[in-house]
């Protein structure tokens, strides 16, 4: 299982998890839900207390993966693992365990 903390502006918005079974889960942080109920990350994922789950990385997060020449250099600037979509994040994000 891998996790990453997700921030919106400077606020902890939630946790993105890739489970050992390859499922993706995003859960908004309880404090974020209470204090910023209308500040969603994407229209497809409004702020609520229920976790979002999917068999593939959510399109919002997938859209943040570098493209073109940035995709080509991502492995060179960090510990990128091109075998999964999550692997492209490793050079550019801190996981929850690194916080």
N, C-alpha and C positions, 0 to 999 in steps of 0.2 A: 504494500500500500504506500502510495506517495500522496503528500498533501502540500498545498501552497496557500498562503494567506493572500487574500484578494483585497486590495484597497481601492476605494473610490475617492479621488482627491487624496486627502491625507487620513481618511477614515477607514478603519477596518470594516469592510463590508461583509466578509464571510470567508469560508474555507472551501477550496476546490480539492476534491479527492479523486484519485484514480485507485480503485480497489484492486486487490490481487486477482480478481476475476475479470478485470478489464472494463468494469463499469465506471462511469463518471458520476460524481455526486457534487452538487453545489448547495451549500446551506448558508443562508444569510446569518450573520452574527446577531444574537438577541438584542444587544445594546443598539446596534445599527437599526434593527427593526423598530425599536421603540423611539429612537430619536430622529430617524430619517425614513419614515414609511413611504414617502413618495419619490425617493431618490434611487430608482432602480438602475441596475447596470445596463439592461437592455429591455426593450418592450416585451420580449419573449419570456423574461424572467422577472416579473414584478416582485416587489418586496413582500415576503410572507414568511411564516414560520415553518412551512413544509419544505423538505429538501427536494431539489430538482435532480432527477436521475435520468441517465441515458446510456445506451451501449456505445456511443461514440462521443467524442469531445464536443461540447456544446458549440454551435456555430459562432457565437460571440467570441469565445476563447480561441477557437480555431482560426478566426479571422485575424487574431493578433500574431499568428506565426509568420515569421519573415517570408518574403517571396523573392524570387529572382536572385540577384547577386548577394543580397543579405542572407538568403537561405544557404547559399554556397559557402559563405564565410562563417556562419554560425558555429560549425564544429571547430573552427580554428580559434575562435575567441573564448571558448569555454568547453565544458564537458558535455557536449551535445550528444544525444543518442537518437539517430535518425530512424530507429526501428518503430517508434510510436510518435504520435502527435505530441504527446507530453514531452518527449525527449527534446523537442526543439525549444522548449521553455527553459531547460536547465541552465544554459549560459546566461540567461537574462533575468531570471527571477530567483528569489530566495524561497526555499520551501519552508513549510511551517516548522520543521525540525531545526532549521538554521536560524530561526528568529531568536 
